C-alpha cells in the first residue's frame, strides 16, 4: 500500500505482524506496577475495544505482556511501517487542507529526530505524549484524512472521540489532555489513569502537535541566558553556565549557550541521548571524567571560549567537583524533568543509569528515597556556589518545588518563598511576558528550506520596520529578536519540520503573519502553519513558572488559560488544546495552545488579526490587573491602537495607607 492508502485505512482489519522491540531506539523507562488485578483486566478491555472481536484472542496476551513489561499498553505491533516525519502538505490524503496541516504536525512530533521516545509516542519531558497508543494514532490520522471543513475532531487525551458536524470557522480539532477532576491530580493518579488508557500527560506542545524540536526552547533559553548575564552585569564571553538535561526540551541549552556566547556545561545521565545531541551538533564536546571536565572548563575560562560541553554523568557530581576545585560558576540552573521525578525525570547520584531504571520500576519507594537524597545533595552544592557569587535560577522544571518537598535547604527566611527566583520572576516575566513578548512560531508546510529562508527575511523586515518607532521600553526585545532571526540559518536550528520561532508581541505577530499571508497569496511561498509554545504570555497558568511573577494572590487560579483556549477557538484557530500539566507537572499547571493555517486568503487574514490580538492581550490584561508595571504600559498601548479594546485597569494603593 502507498503512504496515502495506509493513512486512509486507519486500524487495519488484517492484523500486521508483531514487531520486535528495537533496542537502538531511545525508549521510555518502565512505568511502575500500580494497577490491581481487576484494574489490569480493565486496562485490557479498554485497549481491546479499538479492535474487532475476532482479533481479541491474539492481542490480549500481547497487550497483557506489554502492560507487565513496560507498565503501559503501547500496541507496538501497530506502529506504521512508513518513515515518520513531516512530509510536504501535498503528500497527505484528505478533503481539508487544514486537516492535512494537522497530520503534518502530528508526524513531526513523532519524527525520530524530534521525539524523545518515538515508539512510545512521547515527544519530550519523559512523559509528554501525542497519543497513548498506536491505535489512537492510526484512527486519528484516518479521521483527519476523511474530514471536511464542516467537521471538528474531538481529542480526549489522545483518543479521537470522533468527527462532529461544525462549520468552516470552527476549529478543525479540539484537544484536551489530562483534564481530570482537581482532587485526582496527584502523580499516582496519572500513573493509574495512563496505565488504564483513559488519560495522558500532553506536556505542552507534545499533546498539541506544535513541537518543533529543540529549536523552540533554544530561542527562549538564549533570551534567558543573555538577560541573566545582563542581570549580573557580566559579559557572556568567558562566563560559565552550568545546568543539566539533554532530552527533548533541555537538549536546547548548550546550543543556546553557544548562541549567547558563553561556556556551557550540561550534564546528562543517559548515554544514548547525550550522543544523539552530540551527533546533531547541539553540543560541541562530550566528557565522561570529572577531572578532565575541570581541566577543560578552566582552559575555556582562561581563553574566554564559546563552547558547549556535555558531561555524561550526574550533575550533582559537577556542582560538587567545581566547588572543591574552585571553578567559578556565573549562571546555574537545572532542566531535568522534575515534573516527573519518580519515573525517569531525575536520576539519583552514585548508581548507574541502568541500575536506576531497574530500581524505579521494581523498588519505587527506594527510588524515591534516592532521588530525594540526591536533591538534598544537589541543593547543598548549589548553595555553596551561590555563597561565592553564582546566580542560580529555577528554570521552571519544578526543581525548587521538588527540592523543598525533599527537605532541601531552598526556602527563604520566611519559610514561604524559595530563596532562589524562578527565571520568569527575574527575567522572562518582567522583561518579556508583561510586555506581550512570547514564543511565536511558524512551520513551512511545503517542507522547502527556501520557503523558510524567505519567511526569515519577511519576519526580519517587519521587525526592523517596527523597531524604528517602537517605544524605548521594548527596544531591547526588538533588537534581540532581529539579531536572532538574522542568525537563524547560520545556527542550523531546524530539526524535523522547516520551522522557526522568535519572540514577538501581538503587534509583531499580527504584522508578521499578515506579511506571510500576503506572500502566500502572491505565490512567493507555500502554506504556513502558525503556532506558539504554551510557555507564553497568555496560554498558561503555572504558579511556579509562567505566572510566578503574579503577586496579587491569583497565581494559583487558571481562568486565564481557560479563557485563552475558548477565545482562540471562536476567533479563528485551526486547532486548539488545553492540558493539565506541562513543564512543572501533573496537577501543577493548566496550559493551552493553538495552531492556525495561513493559505493566502482574505478569510485567513481576518482570522489571524482577530485571534493573535486576543491570544496575547488576554494575558497582558491579567498581568496588568495584577499591577505588573510593564503590563499596565502594554495594555494601555494596546487600547490606544484598538478602539474596541476596553480593559479594567488597577488603581494603585499607597503603601502608607496599609501601615497598621
Secondary structure as UniProt FT lines:
FT   HELIX           3..9
FT   TURN            23..24
FT   HELIX           37..48
FT   TURN            49..50
FT   HELIX           53..55
FT   HELIX           56..70
FT   HELIX           76..78
FT   HELIX           89..91
FT   HELIX           97..109
FT   TURN            112..114
FT   HELIX           118..120
FT   STRAND          122..124
FT   TURN            125..127
FT   STRAND          128..129
FT   HELIX           134..146
FT   TURN            149..150
FT   STRAND          151..156
FT   TURN            157..158
FT   STRAND          159..165
FT   TURN            168..169
FT   STRAND          173..177
FT   HELIX           182..184
FT   HELIX           187..196
FT   TURN            203..209
FT   TURN            213..214
FT   HELIX           215..231
FT   TURN            232..233
FT   TURN            237..238
FT   STRAND          240..244
FT   TURN            248..249
FT   HELIX           250..252
FT   HELIX           253..260
FT   STRAND          263..268
FT   HELIX           271..279
FT   TURN            280..281
FT   STRAND          285..287
FT   HELIX           290..303
FT   STRAND          307..312
FT   HELIX           315..324
FT   TURN            325..326
FT   STRAND          331..332
FT   HELIX           338..340
FT   TURN            341..344
FT   TURN            349..350
FT   HELIX           353..362
FT   HELIX           364..386
FT   TURN            387..389
FT   STRAND          391..392
FT   HELIX           399..405
FT   TURN            406..407
FT   TURN            413..414
FT   HELIX           424..428
FT   HELIX           429..431
FT   HELIX           433..435
FT   STRAND          438..444
FT   TURN            445..446
FT   HELIX           449..467
FT   TURN            468..469
FT   HELIX           472..474
FT   HELIX           475..486
FT   TURN            487..492
FT   STRAND          499..504
FT   HELIX           506..521
FT   TURN            522..523
FT   STRAND          528..532
FT   STRAND          540..541
FT   TURN            543..549
FT   TURN            555..556
FT   HELIX           559..571
FT   STRAND          575..580
FT   TURN            586..587
FT   STRAND          590..598
FT   HELIX           602..625
FT   TURN            626..627
FT   HELIX           629..641
FT   TURN            643..644
FT   HELIX           655..658
//
